[in-house]
Amino acid sequence: MSHDNPDDEIMCPCSGTRRGQIRAYFLQGLDVDAISRKTGALSGCGGCEWDIGEYLQALAAEAAADKPAA
């Protein structure tokens, strides 16, 4: 595992969920609850809640910026 790859960053220590897993599920259209059910993230101590929430907001903003204007 490369520490230079941001996708390898563990975002939820309780479940071992990595940034890349969260991004992949987000890109599949899953919301935070579905991502939590699939990965176990956000279901342990709760310490990852802010980081994952902010990451999902950034992904949503990025996706909105990539959409062509109507």
C-alpha positions in Angstrom: 0.0 0.0 0.0 1.3 3.4 -1.0 1.1 6.2 1.6 1.3 8.6 -1.4 -2.2 7.6 -2.7 -4.9 9.6 -0.9 -7.4 6.8 -1.7 -5.5 4.6 0.8 -6.1 7.0 3.7 -8.2 5.4 6.4 -11.1 7.7 7.2 -12.8 5.4 9.8 -10.4 3.6 12.1 -13.1 1.5 13.6 -14.1 -0.1 10.3 -10.9 0.4 8.3 -12.9 2.3 5.7 -10.6 4.1 3.2 -11.1 7.3 1.3 -11.2 5.5 -2.0 -14.0 3.2 -0.8 -16.1 6.2 0.2 -15.5 8.0 -3.1 -16.3 4.8 -5.1 -19.7 4.4 -3.3 -20.5 8.1 -3.6 -19.8 7.9 -7.4 -22.2 4.9 -7.5 -24.9 7.3 -6.1 -25.0 6.0 -2.5 -25.8 8.5 0.3 -24.1 8.6 3.7 -26.4 6.1 5.3 -25.9 3.6 2.5 -22.1 4.1 2.6 -22.2 3.5 6.3 -24.2 0.3 5.9 -21.8 -1.0 3.2 -18.5 -0.1 4.9 -19.3 0.0 8.6 -18.0 3.6 8.7 -19.9 6.0 11.1 -21.1 3.0 13.1 -18.4 2.8 15.8 -17.1 5.5 18.0 -18.3 8.4 15.8 -14.9 10.0 15.6 -14.9 9.9 11.8 -18.3 11.7 11.4 -16.9 15.2 10.6 -14.1 14.0 8.3 -16.4 11.8 6.3 -19.2 14.4 6.2 -16.8 17.1 4.9 -15.3 14.7 2.4 -18.8 13.8 1.0 -19.6 17.5 0.8 -16.4 18.1 -1.2 -17.3 15.3 -3.5 -20.8 16.7 -4.0 -19.4 20.1 -4.7 -16.9 18.6 -7.2 -19.7 16.7 -8.9 -21.9 19.8 -9.2 -19.0 21.8 -10.6 -18.4 19.1 -13.3 -22.0 19.2 -14.5 -22.6 21.4 -17.5 -24.9 24.4 -17.0 -28.4 23.9 -18.2 
